[in-house]
Amino acid sequence: LDALCAGRHRGKIGAGSATSAVPVYVSYCEKEYINVGRKSDEDLKRILSCLNEHLEGFNENFELKDQNSRAQWLEELENFRQSTECPKDVRQLAVCSFILKYYDTPKLDKIISDIELVSDASKYTYFPEKLNDRWSKDGISAFGIHETVFVFISHLDCYIDSPTLKCLGCTLIDCPGLFNNKYDTEVTTQIMSKVHAILYLLPYEKGIGEDVCESLYKIQSD
């Protein structure tokens, strides 16, 4: 994608690891600029609904704007993190803790409102490094607010002055990968079901597995 954008996208690149966490829409425009789409309360509650499986009595319809309620469920989640019942794939749980901790905070709002450059996209569209290990060990205290901004962004619209994009005459969408974890898969399948075409990239040393084929066929049929 960076090559198609004449190097202007500057996406986060990982060495075989999951990096993207937010869909990035890239379109041609003579004047470069960026728009930030924010998740609605309904979007955030949909993410929090996974806590039904882990926290007794949790109801995703609780008042998200109530700071005391958020603090209560964050404490419950912290207790669950330290229990033997906590699963190995904690990415969704970590994302939930980010929402409960930083929702509706002035500093978060300022960070998002200050995203003005296309080059800013790579700063706020990727998962924190070693997320699973850090959250499993120290919970929300291991993460600063800048590392959690991606949770509150639904997508980024990047408009870039690239001759190649101009010739293509379409919008490209950079998405998280399938099957890295449940969170990535849900974000990506929602996007893939709405696009006109899918370009699925594979590492050169790997073939395409049945899980990928089945998912692509399902998306096509839906």
Accessible surface in RSA format (square Angstrom, percent):
REM  Atomic radii and reference values for relative SASA: ProtOr
REM  Chains: A
REM  Algorithm: Lee & Richards
REM  Probe-radius: 1.40
REM  Slices: 20
REM RES _ NUM      All-atoms   Total-Side   Main-Chain    Non-polar    All polar
REM                ABS   REL    ABS   REL    ABS   REL    ABS   REL    ABS   REL
RES LEU A   1    64.83  36.1  25.04  17.9  39.80 100.0  26.24  18.4  38.59 103.9
RES ASP A   2    39.29  27.5  37.01  36.8   2.27   5.4  25.96  61.1  13.33  13.3
RES ALA A   3    91.68  84.3  63.79  98.4  27.89  63.4  74.63 105.1  17.05  45.2
RES LEU A   4    65.29  36.4  64.63  46.2   0.66   1.7  65.29  45.9   0.00   0.0
RES CYS A   5     0.00   0.0   0.00   0.0   0.00   0.0   0.00   0.0   0.00   0.0
RES ALA A   6    62.55  57.5  29.09  44.9  33.46  76.1  43.93  61.9  18.61  49.3
RES GLY A   7    41.91  51.7   0.00   N/A  41.91  51.7  27.38  75.1  14.53  32.6
RES ARG A   8    86.66  36.4  85.18  43.4   1.48   3.5  23.64  32.3  63.02  38.2
RES HIS A   9     5.30   2.9   5.30   3.7   0.00   0.0   3.82   3.9   1.49   1.7
RES ARG A  10   119.63  50.2 108.70  55.4  10.92  26.0  42.84  58.6  76.78  46.5
RES GLY A  11    19.00  23.4   0.00   N/A  19.00  23.4   9.55  26.2   9.44  21.1
RES LYS A  12    76.91  37.5  57.44  35.2  19.47  46.4  29.42  26.5  47.49  50.6
RES ILE A  13   145.36  82.7 118.03  87.9  27.33  65.9 120.70  86.9  24.66  66.9
RES GLY A  14    29.66  36.6   0.00   N/A  29.66  36.6   8.56  23.5  21.10  47.3
RES ALA A  15   110.30 101.4  68.67 106.0  41.63  94.7  81.70 115.0  28.61  75.8
RES GLY A  16    89.21 110.0   0.00   N/A  89.21 110.0  45.36 124.5  43.86  98.2
RES SER A  17    72.70  61.4  52.33  69.8  20.37  46.9  47.09 100.3  25.61  35.9
RES ALA A  18    31.22  28.7   7.24  11.2  23.98  54.6  13.27  18.7  17.95  47.5
RES THR A  19    24.67  17.5  20.14  20.4   4.54  10.8   9.10  12.2  15.57  23.5
RES SER A  20    24.97  21.1  21.04  28.1   3.93   9.1   6.55  13.9  18.42  25.8
RES ALA A  21     2.07   1.9   0.00   0.0   2.07   4.7   0.06   0.1   2.01   5.3
RES VAL A  22     1.01   0.7   0.24   0.2   0.76   1.8   0.50   0.4   0.50   1.4
RES PRO A  23     5.63   4.1   5.63   5.1   0.00   0.0   5.63   4.6   0.00   0.0
RES VAL A  24     4.49   3.0   4.49   4.1   0.00   0.0   4.49   3.9   0.00   0.0
RES TYR A  25    56.76  26.5  56.33  32.0   0.43   1.1  34.45  25.9  22.31  27.5
RES VAL A  26     0.00   0.0   0.00   0.0   0.00   0.0   0.00   0.0   0.00   0.0
RES SER A  27    20.49  17.3  20.49  27.4   0.00   0.0  12.33  26.3   8.17  11.4
RES TYR A  28    62.75  29.3  43.13  24.5  19.62  51.0  36.88  27.7  25.87  31.9
RES CYS A  29    35.83  27.1  32.22  35.9   3.61   8.5   4.89  12.4  30.94  33.4
RES GLU A  30   134.77  77.4 117.28  88.7  17.49  41.6  38.26  74.0  96.50  78.8
RES LYS A  31   158.90  77.5 153.50  94.2   5.39  12.8 100.98  90.9  57.92  61.7
RES GLU A  32    53.15  30.5  29.64  22.4  23.51  56.0  21.15  40.9  32.00  26.1
RES TYR A  33    87.24  40.7  84.68  48.2   2.57   6.7  57.53  43.2  29.72  36.6
RES ILE A  34    14.99   8.5   0.00   0.0  14.99  36.1   0.00   0.0  14.99  40.7
RES ASN A  35    71.91  49.6  68.83  66.5   3.08   7.4  17.70  42.6  54.21  52.4
RES VAL A  36    41.26  27.2  11.31  10.2  29.95  72.2  11.77  10.2  29.50  80.0
RES GLY A  37    13.79  17.0   0.00   N/A  13.79  17.0  12.95  35.5   0.84   1.9
RES ARG A  38   112.28  47.1  86.70  44.2  25.58  60.9  43.30  59.2  68.99  41.8
RES LYS A  39    37.42  18.3  22.23  13.6  15.20  36.2  18.13  16.3  19.29  20.5
RES SER A  40    49.33  41.7  38.83  51.8  10.50  24.2  43.22  92.0   6.11   8.6
RES ASP A  41    41.84  29.3  38.38  38.2   3.47   8.2  12.68  29.8  29.16  29.1
RES GLU A  42   112.19  64.4 107.38  81.2   4.80  11.4  54.04 104.5  58.15  47.5
RES ASP A  43    40.71  28.5  39.50  39.3   1.21   2.9   7.65  18.0  33.06  33.0
RES LEU A  44     4.23   2.4   4.23   3.0   0.00   0.0   4.23   3.0   0.00   0.0
RES LYS A  45    50.88  24.8  50.78  31.2   0.10   0.2  16.89  15.2  33.99  36.2
RES ARG A  46   138.74  58.3 125.07  63.8  13.68  32.6  63.06  86.2  75.69  45.9
RES ILE A  47    23.27  13.2  18.13  13.5   5.14  12.4  22.91  16.5   0.35   1.0
RES LEU A  48     0.00   0.0   0.00   0.0   0.00   0.0   0.00   0.0   0.00   0.0
RES SER A  49    35.76  30.2  31.24  41.7   4.52  10.4  13.33  28.4  22.43  31.4
RES CYS A  50    14.96  11.3   9.30  10.4   5.66  13.3  14.19  35.9   0.77   0.8
RES LEU A  51     0.00   0.0   0.00   0.0   0.00   0.0   0.00   0.0   0.00   0.0
RES ASN A  52    73.01  50.3  47.92  46.3  25.09  60.4  25.64  61.7  47.37  45.8
RES GLU A  53   123.49  70.9  83.65  63.3  39.84  94.9  45.58  88.2  77.91  63.6
RES HIS A  54    53.07  29.0  33.08  23.0  19.99  51.1  21.86  22.5  31.21  36.3
RES LEU A  55    10.52   5.9   5.37   3.8   5.14  12.9   8.76   6.2   1.76   4.7
RES GLU A  56   175.62 100.8 142.88 108.1  32.74  77.9  65.39 126.5 110.22  90.0
RES GLY A  57    65.52  80.8   0.00   N/A  65.52  80.8  38.88 106.7  26.64  59.7
RES PHE A  58    13.11   6.6   0.00   0.0  13.11  34.1   0.00   0.0  13.11  37.5
RES ASN A  59    77.67  53.6  75.77  73.2   1.90   4.6  24.60  59.2  53.07  51.3
RES GLU A  60    47.32  27.2  47.32  35.8   0.00   0.0   8.71  16.8  38.61  31.5
RES ASN A  61   110.03  75.9  89.65  86.6  20.38  49.1  21.58  51.9  88.46  85.5
RES PHE A  62    25.44  12.7  14.91   9.2  10.54  27.4  25.44  15.4   0.00   0.0
RES GLU A  63   102.13  58.6  94.77  71.7   7.36  17.5  45.40  87.8  56.73  46.3
RES LEU A  64     1.21   0.7   1.17   0.8   0.04   0.1   1.17   0.8   0.04   0.1
RES LYS A  65   128.03  62.5 108.67  66.7  19.36  46.1  77.58  69.8  50.45  53.7
RES ASP A  66    55.49  38.9  48.02  47.8   7.47  17.7  15.78  37.1  39.71  39.6
RES GLN A  67   129.98  72.7 126.58  92.5   3.40   8.1  29.80  63.4 100.18  76.0
RES ASN A  68   121.98  84.1 114.62 110.8   7.35  17.7  27.28  65.7  94.69  91.5
RES SER A  69    24.50  20.7  22.61  30.2   1.89   4.4   3.32   7.1  21.18  29.7
RES ARG A  70    15.40   6.5  15.40   7.9   0.00   0.0   1.09   1.5  14.31   8.7
RES ALA A  71    56.07  51.6  46.79  72.2   9.27  21.1  50.77  71.5   5.29  14.0
RES GLN A  72    90.73  50.7  85.06  62.2   5.67  13.5  32.45  69.1  58.28  44.2
RES TRP A  73    28.27  11.3  28.27  13.7   0.00   0.0  23.05  12.3   5.22   8.5
RES LEU A  74    26.47  14.7  26.46  18.9   0.01   0.0  26.46  18.6   0.01   0.0
RES GLU A  75   114.77  65.9 109.42  82.8   5.36  12.8  35.33  68.3  79.44  64.9
RES GLU A  76    74.38  42.7  72.81  55.1   1.58   3.8   2.86   5.5  71.53  58.4
RES LEU A  77     0.84   0.5   0.84   0.6   0.00   0.0   0.84   0.6   0.00   0.0
RES GLU A  78    48.49  27.8  47.27  35.8   1.22   2.9  32.16  62.2  16.32  13.3
RES ASN A  79    85.39  58.9  75.65  73.1   9.74  23.5  26.37  63.5  59.02  57.0
RES PHE A  80    19.12   9.6  13.73   8.5   5.39  14.0  18.69  11.3   0.43   1.2
RES ARG A  81    27.88  11.7  17.20   8.8  10.69  25.5   0.31   0.4  27.57  16.7
RES GLN A  82   120.86  67.6  82.57  60.3  38.28  91.2  30.77  65.5  90.09  68.3
RES SER A  83    44.54  37.6  27.52  36.7  17.02  39.2  36.21  77.1   8.33  11.7
RES THR A  84   144.48 102.8 108.76 110.3  35.72  85.1  91.52 122.9  52.96  80.1
RES GLU A  85   135.89  78.0 111.57  84.4  24.33  57.9  44.12  85.3  91.78  74.9
RES CYS A  86    28.79  21.8   9.59  10.7  19.21  45.1   5.71  14.5  23.08  24.9
RES PRO A  87    52.23  38.1  37.11  33.8  15.12  55.0  47.88  39.5   4.35  27.0
RES LYS A  88   197.20  96.2 175.99 108.0  21.21  50.5 126.35 113.7  70.84  75.5
RES ASP A  89    74.98  52.5  60.24  60.0  14.74  34.8  40.15  94.5  34.83  34.7
RES VAL A  90     1.37   0.9   1.37   1.2   0.00   0.0   1.37   1.2   0.00   0.0
RES ARG A  91    31.85  13.4  31.85  16.2   0.00   0.0   0.58   0.8  31.27  19.0
RES GLN A  92    26.79  15.0  25.58  18.7   1.20   2.9  11.25  23.9  15.54  11.8
RES LEU A  93     3.48   1.9   3.40   2.4   0.07   0.2   3.40   2.4   0.07   0.2
RES ALA A  94     0.00   0.0   0.00   0.0   0.00   0.0   0.00   0.0   0.00   0.0
RES VAL A  95     0.00   0.0   0.00   0.0   0.00   0.0   0.00   0.0   0.00   0.0
RES CYS A  96     0.00   0.0   0.00   0.0   0.00   0.0   0.00   0.0   0.00   0.0
RES SER A  97     1.11   0.9   1.11   1.5   0.00   0.0   1.11   2.4   0.00   0.0
RES PHE A  98     0.00   0.0   0.00   0.0   0.00   0.0   0.00   0.0   0.00   0.0
RES ILE A  99     0.00   0.0   0.00   0.0   0.00   0.0   0.00   0.0   0.00   0.0
RES LEU A 100     4.66   2.6   0.00   0.0   4.66  11.7   0.00   0.0   4.66  12.5
RES LYS A 101    98.35  48.0  84.63  51.9  13.72  32.7  29.51  26.6  68.84  73.3
RES TYR A 102    29.44  13.7  29.44  16.8   0.00   0.0  16.30  12.2  13.14  16.2
RES TYR A 103    15.28   7.1  15.21   8.7   0.08   0.2  11.49   8.6   3.79   4.7
RES ASP A 104    85.49  59.9  63.44  63.1  22.05  52.1   5.16  12.2  80.33  80.1
RES THR A 105    33.84  24.1  33.59  34.1   0.25   0.6  33.84  45.4   0.00   0.0
RES PRO A 106   112.85  82.2 103.67  94.5   9.18  33.4 108.73  89.8   4.11  25.6
RES LYS A 107   120.57  58.8 113.90  69.9   6.67  15.9  70.71  63.6  49.85  53.1
RES LEU A 108     0.20   0.1   0.20   0.1   0.00   0.0   0.20   0.1   0.00   0.0
RES ASP A 109    52.84  37.0  50.47  50.2   2.37   5.6  23.95  56.4  28.89  28.8
RES LYS A 110   131.49  64.1 126.99  77.9   4.50  10.7  99.80  89.8  31.70  33.8
RES ILE A 111    15.94   9.1  11.61   8.7   4.33  10.4  14.85  10.7   1.09   3.0
RES ILE A 112     8.45   4.8   6.27   4.7   2.19   5.3   6.27   4.5   2.19   5.9
RES SER A 113    78.25  66.1  49.82  66.5  28.43  65.5  51.38 109.4  26.87  37.6
RES ASP A 114    74.13  51.9  60.15  59.9  13.99  33.1  24.86  58.5  49.28  49.1
RES ILE A 115    10.29   5.9   0.73   0.5   9.56  23.0   1.68   1.2   8.61  23.4
RES GLU A 116   120.94  69.4 106.39  80.5  14.55  34.6  30.61  59.2  90.33  73.7
RES LEU A 117   112.76  62.8 110.99  79.4   1.77   4.4 112.76  79.2   0.00   0.0
RES VAL A 118     7.74   5.1   4.23   3.8   3.51   8.5   4.23   3.7   3.51   9.5
RES SER A 119    30.61  25.9  24.26  32.4   6.36  14.6  10.98  23.4  19.64  27.5
RES ASP A 120    13.67   9.6  13.67  13.6   0.00   0.0   1.96   4.6  11.71  11.7
RES ALA A 121     0.98   0.9   0.87   1.3   0.12   0.3   0.98   1.4   0.00   0.0
RES SER A 122    24.04  20.3  21.91  29.2   2.13   4.9   6.73  14.3  17.31  24.3
RES LYS A 123   115.22  56.2 103.33  63.4  11.89  28.3  61.69  55.5  53.53  57.0
RES TYR A 124    34.65  16.2  31.73  18.1   2.92   7.6   9.73   7.3  24.92  30.7
RES THR A 125     9.76   6.9   9.73   9.9   0.04   0.1   0.83   1.1   8.94  13.5
RES TYR A 126    60.57  28.3  55.64  31.7   4.93  12.8  15.87  11.9  44.71  55.1
RES PHE A 127     7.90   4.0   2.03   1.3   5.87  15.3   2.03   1.2   5.87  16.8
RES PRO A 128     7.28   5.3   0.24   0.2   7.04  25.6   2.97   2.5   4.31  26.8
RES GLU A 129   118.81  68.2 109.91  83.2   8.90  21.2  46.35  89.7  72.46  59.2
RES LYS A 130   158.40  77.3 135.82  83.3  22.59  53.8  90.91  81.8  67.50  71.9
RES LEU A 131     3.24   1.8   0.15   0.1   3.09   7.8   0.15   0.1   3.09   8.3
RES ASN A 132    48.03  33.1  46.17  44.6   1.86   4.5  20.11  48.4  27.93  27.0
RES ASP A 133   103.11  72.2  95.12  94.7   7.98  18.9  27.48  64.7  75.63  75.4
RES ARG A 134    64.13  26.9  60.57  30.9   3.56   8.5  36.25  49.5  27.88  16.9
RES TRP A 135     2.26   0.9   2.26   1.1   0.00   0.0   2.08   1.1   0.17   0.3
RES SER A 136    55.07  46.5  39.33  52.5  15.74  36.3  32.02  68.2  23.05  32.3
RES LYS A 137   159.95  78.0 135.23  83.0  24.72  58.9  86.47  77.8  73.49  78.3
RES ASP A 138    62.99  44.1  55.81  55.6   7.18  17.0  10.83  25.5  52.16  52.0
RES GLY A 139     0.13   0.2   0.00   N/A   0.13   0.2   0.13   0.3   0.00   0.0
RES ILE A 140    25.74  14.6  23.75  17.7   1.99   4.8  23.75  17.1   1.99   5.4
RES SER A 141    96.50  81.5  57.06  76.2  39.44  90.9  55.08 117.3  41.42  58.0
RES ALA A 142    28.09  25.8   5.56   8.6  22.54  51.3  16.32  23.0  11.77  31.2
RES PHE A 143     7.67   3.8   0.00   0.0   7.67  20.0   1.64   1.0   6.03  17.3
RES GLY A 144    40.29  49.7   0.00   N/A  40.29  49.7  34.62  95.0   5.67  12.7
RES ILE A 145    15.16   8.6  11.58   8.6   3.57   8.6  11.58   8.3   3.57   9.7
RES HIS A 146    98.74  54.0  92.20  64.1   6.54  16.7  58.78  60.6  39.97  46.5
RES GLU A 147    57.54  33.0  48.11  36.4   9.43  22.5  35.93  69.5  21.62  17.6
RES THR A 148     0.00   0.0   0.00   0.0   0.00   0.0   0.00   0.0   0.00   0.0
RES VAL A 149     0.23   0.1   0.14   0.1   0.09   0.2   0.14   0.1   0.09   0.2
RES PHE A 150     2.65   1.3   1.61   1.0   1.05   2.7   1.61   1.0   1.05   3.0
RES VAL A 151     0.00   0.0   0.00   0.0   0.00   0.0   0.00   0.0   0.00   0.0
RES PHE A 152     5.01   2.5   4.61   2.9   0.39   1.0   4.67   2.8   0.34   1.0
RES ILE A 153     0.72   0.4   0.00   0.0   0.72   1.7   0.00   0.0   0.72   1.9
RES SER A 154    35.55  30.0  24.20  32.3  11.35  26.1  22.33  47.6  13.22  18.5
RES HIS A 155    54.77  29.9  54.77  38.1   0.00   0.0  32.92  33.9  21.85  25.4
RES LEU A 156     0.10   0.1   0.10   0.1   0.00   0.0   0.10   0.1   0.00   0.0
RES ASP A 157    32.04  22.4  32.04  31.9   0.00   0.0   2.58   6.1  29.45  29.4
RES CYS A 158     0.64   0.5   0.00   0.0   0.64   1.5   0.00   0.0   0.64   0.7
RES TYR A 159    55.31  25.8  55.31  31.5   0.00   0.0  20.09  15.1  35.22  43.4
RES ILE A 160     0.00   0.0   0.00   0.0   0.00   0.0   0.00   0.0   0.00   0.0
RES ASP A 161    69.02  48.3  58.74  58.5  10.28  24.3   6.96  16.4  62.05  61.9
RES SER A 162     0.02   0.0   0.02   0.0   0.00   0.0   0.00   0.0   0.02   0.0
RES PRO A 163    95.21  69.4  90.48  82.5   4.73  17.2  94.69  78.2   0.52   3.3
RES THR A 164    56.90  40.5  51.96  52.7   4.95  11.8  26.69  35.8  30.21  45.7
RES LEU A 165     0.46   0.3   0.00   0.0   0.46   1.2   0.00   0.0   0.46   1.2
RES LYS A 166   124.62  60.8 108.90  66.8  15.72  37.4  63.80  57.4  60.83  64.8
RES CYS A 167   116.10  87.8  78.79  87.9  37.31  87.7  33.39  84.6  82.71  89.2
RES LEU A 168    87.62  48.8  61.55  44.0  26.08  65.6  65.03  45.7  22.60  60.8
RES GLY A 169    65.55  80.8   0.00   N/A  65.55  80.8  33.07  90.7  32.48  72.7
RES CYS A 170    64.80  49.0  48.79  54.4  16.01  37.6  41.87 106.1  22.92  24.7
RES THR A 171    66.47  47.3  43.53  44.1  22.94  54.7  20.91  28.1  45.56  68.9
RES LEU A 172    40.64  22.6  38.58  27.6   2.07   5.2  40.64  28.5   0.00   0.0
RES ILE A 173    50.67  28.8  20.25  15.1  30.42  73.3  20.75  14.9  29.91  81.2
RES ASP A 174    42.42  29.7  37.50  37.3   4.92  11.6   5.28  12.4  37.14  37.0
RES CYS A 175    32.63  24.7  13.86  15.5  18.78  44.1   9.72  24.6  22.91  24.7
RES PRO A 176     4.89   3.6   0.60   0.5   4.30  15.6   2.13   1.8   2.77  17.2
RES GLY A 177    35.51  43.8   0.00   N/A  35.51  43.8  28.67  78.7   6.84  15.3
RES LEU A 178    14.32   8.0   0.88   0.6  13.44  33.8   0.88   0.6  13.44  36.2
RES PHE A 179    84.00  42.0  53.93  33.4  30.08  78.3  59.59  36.1  24.41  69.9
RES ASN A 180    75.62  52.2  42.27  40.8  33.36  80.3   9.66  23.2  65.96  63.8
RES ASN A 181    15.34  10.6   5.76   5.6   9.57  23.1  12.64  30.4   2.70   2.6
RES LYS A 182   108.61  53.0  98.34  60.3  10.27  24.5  71.16  64.1  37.44  39.9
RES TYR A 183     5.63   2.6   5.53   3.1   0.10   0.3   4.95   3.7   0.68   0.8
RES ASP A 184     0.36   0.3   0.36   0.4   0.00   0.0   0.00   0.0   0.36   0.4
RES THR A 185    33.60  23.9  33.60  34.1   0.00   0.0  30.86  41.4   2.74   4.1
RES GLU A 186    73.64  42.3  71.39  54.0   2.26   5.4  31.02  60.0  42.62  34.8
RES VAL A 187    25.91  17.0  23.01  20.8   2.90   7.0  24.88  21.6   1.03   2.8
RES THR A 188     5.03   3.6   5.03   5.1   0.00   0.0   5.03   6.8   0.00   0.0
RES THR A 189    38.69  27.5  36.53  37.0   2.16   5.2  24.80  33.3  13.88  21.0
RES GLN A 190    97.54  54.5  92.11  67.3   5.44  12.9  35.14  74.8  62.40  47.3
RES ILE A 191    24.72  14.1  24.31  18.1   0.40   1.0  24.60  17.7   0.12   0.3
RES MET A 192    17.49   9.1  13.35   8.8   4.14   9.9  11.81  10.0   5.67   7.5
RES SER A 193    61.23  51.7  29.92  39.9  31.30  72.1  20.29  43.2  40.94  57.3
RES LYS A 194   166.94  81.4 132.60  81.4  34.33  81.7  88.02  79.2  78.91  84.1
RES VAL A 195    49.53  32.6  22.91  20.7  26.62  64.1  27.40  23.8  22.13  60.0
RES HIS A 196   196.47 107.4 158.12 109.9  38.35  98.1 112.35 115.8  84.12  97.9
RES ALA A 197    88.47  81.3  60.92  94.0  27.55  62.7  69.38  97.7  19.09  50.6
RES ILE A 198    73.09  41.6  37.21  27.7  35.88  86.5  40.84  29.4  32.25  87.5
RES LEU A 199   149.35  83.2 122.85  87.9  26.50  66.6 123.75  86.9  25.60  68.9
RES TYR A 200    65.16  30.4  41.76  23.8  23.40  60.9  30.95  23.3  34.21  42.2
RES LEU A 201   139.23  77.5 115.94  82.9  23.29  58.6 117.67  82.6  21.56  58.0
RES LEU A 202    74.29  41.4  45.85  32.8  28.43  71.5  48.07  33.8  26.22  70.6
RES PRO A 203    66.01  48.1  52.31  47.7  13.70  49.8  64.21  53.0   1.80  11.2
RES TYR A 204   214.81 100.3 174.28  99.2  40.52 105.4 139.27 104.7  75.53  93.1
RES GLU A 205   113.92  65.4  75.34  57.0  38.57  91.8  55.83 108.0  58.09  47.4
RES LYS A 206   131.19  64.0 115.07  70.6  16.11  38.4  66.69  60.0  64.49  68.7
RES GLY A 207    63.82  78.7   0.00   N/A  63.82  78.7  39.84 109.3  23.99  53.7
RES ILE A 208    88.23  50.2  62.96  46.9  25.27  60.9  63.53  45.8  24.69  67.0
RES GLY A 209    34.74  42.8   0.00   N/A  34.74  42.8  30.27  83.1   4.47  10.0
RES GLU A 210   141.05  81.0 132.38 100.2   8.66  20.6  54.87 106.1  86.17  70.4
RES ASP A 211    75.84  53.1  68.44  68.1   7.39  17.5  34.90  82.1  40.94  40.8
RES VAL A 212    12.43   8.2  12.43  11.3   0.00   0.0  12.43  10.8   0.00   0.0
RES CYS A 213    41.52  31.4  38.83  43.3   2.69   6.3  12.32  31.2  29.20  31.5
RES GLU A 214   115.31  66.2 107.86  81.6   7.44  17.7  44.49  86.0  70.82  57.8
RES SER A 215    24.33  20.6  19.51  26.0   4.82  11.1   8.09  17.2  16.24  22.7
RES LEU A 216    41.37  23.0  37.30  26.7   4.08  10.3  37.30  26.2   4.08  11.0
RES TYR A 217   150.87  70.4 147.53  83.9   3.35   8.7 100.22  75.3  50.65  62.4
RES LYS A 218   132.10  64.4 126.68  77.7   5.42  12.9  98.13  88.3  33.97  36.2
RES ILE A 219    18.49  10.5  12.39   9.2   6.10  14.7  12.97   9.3   5.51  15.0
RES GLN A 220   147.69  82.6 115.95  84.7  31.74  75.6  46.49  99.0 101.20  76.8
RES SER A 221    93.25  78.8  51.73  69.0  41.52  95.7  52.16 111.1  41.09  57.6
RES ASP A 222   120.69  84.5  57.17  56.9  63.53 150.2  37.38  88.0  83.31  83.1
END  Absolute sums over single chains surface
CHAIN  1 A    12633.8       9898.4       2735.4       6521.6       6112.2
END  Absolute sums over all chains
TOTAL         12633.8       9898.4       2735.4       6521.6       6112.2
